[in-house]
Structure formats: structure tokens, C-alpha cells
Amino acid sequence: MPEGPEIRRAADRVHRQIAGRRLDDAWFAFPDLAEQAASLIGREVIAVDSWGKALLTRFDDDRVLYSHNQLYGVWKLHAADREPDTNRSLRVRLVAQGRAASLFSASDVSLWDGERLGDHPFLSRLGPDLLTHGVTMEQARARLLEARFRRRGLGGLLLDQSLFAGIGNYLRSEILFFAGLHYKVRPMDLDEAALERLVRRILELTRQAYDQAGVTNRPEWAAAERRSGASRRRWRFAVFEREGLPCHACGTAIKRVMVASRRFYLCPFCQPAG
């Protein structure tokens, strides 16, 4: 499933397609939204951004279209007079000055007043988005040390979207590897140097995954893998999905375990348990 960086990149693509333009047409497959479609015609799309795995399309009357792709949803961008090549079911279409953004296969879509967006049943449970909300080192550190988070093992905690929105399975493995931390370690167990290292890796690797389309590996390690003929699936990560392969840093075989019912990858030498 896509993680925060992938959803933000999708939001950026939709933003480039229709932001700064007024809608010529709006269409929804959902009856309650279909009744409101006409009220969106003529409205300008101010911005399209993301919060965790939700995409938010913002209009100039302060309304916000919430959509969550879940497992199968996908936005397709196309000319308004040309249908995209897909067998998926159309759920939403927004048309502005000859450009169209069409959402297929998603089922979680709703229209909100901007001032009430915090009441959304999904968004209200999320922590800040690491790419959208400008989270600083100091804010991230303080959040990790909050009473509700500080006593929890990092392997499970980093998947909790109420901590930070957008971290998923590959990011947590990569973050903890580059921070040199075991998945059982808790924020309260860390000294200042380790805590700063963790916070820095959380912010830097999330940004790198966004900037480089999901690549979290070090450039020199990725380049060496490519020279050996490795596939992108293998060279894009430092540890994730590399079970049994040698650690780039020390040569120890990467190990796969289950943490919080999800697969987790680590180097036993670089990330000792104690």
C-alpha cells in the first residue's frame, strides 16, 4: 500500500493538473455528493495536498474534498475530451479548463467545510503529516516523548498514524536501520544523541522517499547494486525486502521478523537488541 510520500506525490500531480483553475464540471458517483456537484462549478481549486494517506482538494469557498485511495483507488489525469484507458469504476471527475482529474475505484470520498475538517472521523485521529504540516525537529522530538507514546516500542509506534501521519511499513524499517535502533527500543530509553538521530532520520527519510519516488537507500549503496544488475525493488532500500542479503554497512545478513503483525527488516549487528 502506498505510504505518505507516494500519496503526497499523487496530490502534487493532481495539484499541477487543476489547481489555480475554476471548475467547468464536477461529477460524483456517490448520490450525496452528486447533489452538491453543481455548487462546485465555477469554484477555483486552491490547492491539492495530503494528510497521511488522504488526499485533500481545497476550493476557494473553503470547502475540501476528502478522498482516500485505500487499496485500489487511483487518480488519473487526462484531457477532458479523452477518456483514460482503464476498466476501473469512475468515482469522481473534476474538469477545469480542458484538464480532468478522475478518481477510480475509491469508496471513501466526502465534501467538508474547511473549518470542520478536524471533525472528520479519520483525520481527527491522525498526527501531523511529516510532509504537509512542516514538522520541525523540536516538534517531532516532543511528540515522541509524550506520555502516550514514550513507553511504546518503536517498531509498533512508528506505524501508529496518531504519532505521525504517513509512515508505513517500508519507512519504519529504513528509519530504524539508519538510526541504528532495534524495534523494541522505546523513546524513553534513548539518550539525547540517539533521540536526535531518530528524529533526524524520521524527517530526512520521509523527505527523501518523497523527493526520490520511494528510494530510501544511500546513493552509493544504490549505485553499487545497480552496477551488479539488481532490480529497482532491491536497490531502492537499505534493508526493506532484503532478507538474507548482506547489510551494506557491515555485511551481516539482513533479518526479517514480524512486528505489530507486519514484516520488519533489520540488521542484527547494526541494530542490536540491547
Residue pairs with C-beta under 8 A, 6 or more apart in sequence:
1 53
1 71
1 168
2 10
2 53
2 69
2 168
3 53
3 166
3 167
3 168
3 169
3 170
3 171
3 209
4 50
4 52
4 53
4 129
4 130
4 131
4 165
4 166
4 167
4 168
4 171
4 206
4 210
5 131
5 166
5 171
5 206
5 209
5 210
5 214
6 214
7 50
7 52
7 53
7 54
7 55
7 69
7 166
8 49
8 50
8 129
8 131
8 132
8 166
8 210
9 210
9 213
10 50
10 55
10 69
10 75
11 48
11 49
11 50
11 55
11 56
12 48
13 75
13 77
14 48
14 55
14 57
14 75
14 77
14 101
15 47
15 48
15 49
17 77
17 99
17 100
17 101
18 45
18 48
18 94
18 96
18 99
18 101
19 45
19 46
19 47
19 48
20 44
20 45
21 44
21 45
21 96
21 97
21 99
22 42
22 43
22 44
22 45
22 96
22 97
23 40
23 41
23 42
23 43
23 44
23 45
23 94
23 95
23 96
24 41
24 80
24 95
24 96
24 97
25 41
25 80
25 93
25 94
25 95
26 37
26 38
26 40
26 41
26 93
26 94
26 95
27 34
27 37
27 90
27 92
27 93
28 34
28 36
28 37
28 91
28 92
28 109
29 89
29 90
29 91
29 92
30 91
30 109
33 92
33 109
33 110
33 111
36 111
40 59
40 63
40 94
43 59
43 60
43 61
43 63
44 59
44 60
45 57
45 58
45 59
45 60
45 94
45 96
46 58
46 59
46 60
47 58
48 55
48 56
48 57
48 58
49 55
49 56
49 58
49 132
50 56
50 129
50 131
50 132
50 166
51 123
51 126
51 129
51 132
51 133
51 165
52 123
52 126
52 129
52 161
52 165
52 166
53 68
53 69
53 165
53 166
54 66
54 67
54 68
54 122
54 123
55 66
55 67
55 68
55 69
55 75
56 64
56 65
56 66
56 67
56 117
57 64
57 65
57 67
57 94
58 64
58 114
59 65
62 113
62 114
62 115
63 111
63 112
63 113
63 114
64 111
64 112
64 113
64 114
64 117
65 92
65 109
65 110
65 111
65 112
66 108
66 109
66 110
66 111
66 112
66 117
66 120
66 123
67 73
67 92
67 103
67 106
67 108
67 109
68 106
68 108
68 109
68 122
69 75
69 105
69 106
70 106
70 107
70 108
72 88
72 105
72 106
73 91
73 103
73 104
73 105
73 106
73 107
74 88
74 103
74 104
74 105
74 106
75 101
75 102
75 103
75 104
76 84
76 86
76 101
76 102
76 104
77 99
77 100
77 101
77 102
78 84
78 100
78 102
79 98
79 99
79 100
80 95
80 98
80 99
80 100
81 98
84 102
86 104
88 104
88 105
89 104
89 105
90 102
90 103
90 104
91 103
91 104
91 105
91 106
91 107
91 109
92 102
92 103
92 106
92 109
93 100
93 101
93 102
93 103
94 100
94 101
94 102
103 109
108 122
110 120
112 120
117 123
118 124
125 161
125 162
126 161
126 162
126 165
127 143
127 160
127 161
127 162
127 163
127 164
127 165
128 135
128 139
128 143
128 164
128 165
129 135
129 164
129 165
129 166
130 164
130 165
130 166
130 167
130 202
130 203
130 206
130 207
131 166
131 206
131 207
131 210
135 164
135 203
137 196
137 199
137 200
137 203
140 164
140 199
140 202
140 203
141 195
141 196
141 199
143 149
143 163
143 164
144 150
144 163
144 187
144 195
144 198
144 199
145 187
145 188
145 195
149 157
149 160
149 163
149 187
150 186
150 187
150 188
151 186
151 187
151 188
152 160
152 186
152 187
153 183
153 184
153 185
153 186
153 259
154 172
154 176
154 181
154 182
154 183
154 184
154 185
154 186
154 187
154 198
155 172
155 176
155 183
155 184
155 259
155 260
155 264
156 183
156 259
156 260
157 163
157 186
157 187
158 164
158 167
158 171
158 172
158 175
158 176
158 202
159 167
159 168
159 169
159 172
159 260
159 262
161 167
164 202
166 206
167 175
167 202
167 206
169 240
169 262
169 263
169 264
170 209
170 214
170 216
170 237
170 240
170 241
171 205
171 206
171 209
171 216
172 264
173 237
173 239
173 240
173 264
173 265
173 266
174 205
174 209
174 216
174 237
174 238
174 239
174 240
175 198
175 201
175 202
175 205
176 182
176 183
176 201
176 266
176 271
177 238
177 239
177 265
177 266
177 267
177 270
177 271
178 201
178 205
178 238
179 194
179 197
179 198
179 201
180 194
180 197
180 270
180 271
181 190
181 194
181 197
181 198
181 271
182 266
182 271
182 272
182 273
182 274
183 257
183 259
183 264
183 266
183 271
184 273
187 195
187 198
190 198
205 216
208 215
208 216
209 215
209 216
214 236
215 222
215 236
215 237
216 236
216 237
216 238
216 240
217 225
217 235
217 236
217 237
217 238
217 248
218 238
218 248
221 235
221 238
221 248
222 235
222 236
224 248
225 234
225 235
226 235
233 241
234 241
234 242
234 245
238 248
239 247
239 254
239 265
239 266
239 267
240 265
241 265
242 254
242 265
243 254
243 255
243 256
243 265
244 253
244 254
245 253
245 254
246 252
246 253
246 254
247 253
247 254
247 267
247 269
247 270
249 267
249 270
250 267
250 269
250 270
252 267
252 268
252 269
252 270
254 265
254 266
254 267
255 265
255 266
255 267
255 268
256 263
256 264
256 265
257 263
257 264
257 266
258 264
